[in-house]
Amino acid sequence: MIKYRLLPHYLAAIISLWLMGFTQTSAGELPLFDAHVHYNEDIWQAIPTDDAIKRLKKQGIRRAIVSSTPANGAIKLFKQDSGFVIPFLRPYRTPDDRRDWYKNPDILKYVRSQLKSFDYRGLGEFHLFGSQVNTPVMKGILALARKKNLILLAHSDHETIDALLTAAPNLTVIWAHGGFDVDVNIVAKKLKQNRNLYIELSFREGITEQGVLTPSWRELFLTSPSRFLVGTDTYTGQRWLALPELADHYQGWLKQLPGNIAEAIAYKNGERIAAQKPVRNE
Ligand SMILES: [Zn+2]
């Protein structure tokens, strides 16, 4: 008799586990949208394209924004799995370009020809600080970004983020690393003032303390759940090897948030950005 009375509970549990299987990778783990992958030349040999995609997918990552130095790394990975990779143009031909790209007329030419030859979805990750945003080269690059409706992925201080939002008011701007250690109140204020701003969370300090969400970040996630993205920032071979720990870190604090908010940050915000329509080449 007792057995029969319990049966519906077992069935409900089995059905809900079965339903969970559609959205979750394994017990309690959320799928992830990775907003910060690099596939740079120095790891192409050690981690070929098929292996790179496999490593990302193994961590429950189901789509990724990918950029590379030089740019064809992102294209190689896109050709390997076009449903998985969202290709961004990094404005560096070699690692050295990072130093002066924002004032180098050759980079403006490079960006123009890259954008003409391939339908990138965004520009970045680029490094830009202070008054570097005001050069003629940057004006030209941002004009191209506006014309193509590109998403910007900027590794910048918070003043430069403001300048980018002003220079390209209709573009989506992803702030890589959320400014690292910029005061959480500044991040909160910027999100309130700019609907187009998103925060990518790799290397962002202060989110957890001994694995537990800090009160200030928890509150920010609860007030602006639609504005955060997770990222692994695979800028070295070592970071590629650390993918399991990086994914675990995100899963560890995501599960401390209400389910719908954790889902938004884990992958739904990224999917929404990825659905934005770029201006394609003819
Ligand atoms: Zn990066």
Residues whose N, C-alpha, C, O or C-beta is under 5 A from the ligand:
A	BS01	ZN	E125 D233 Y235
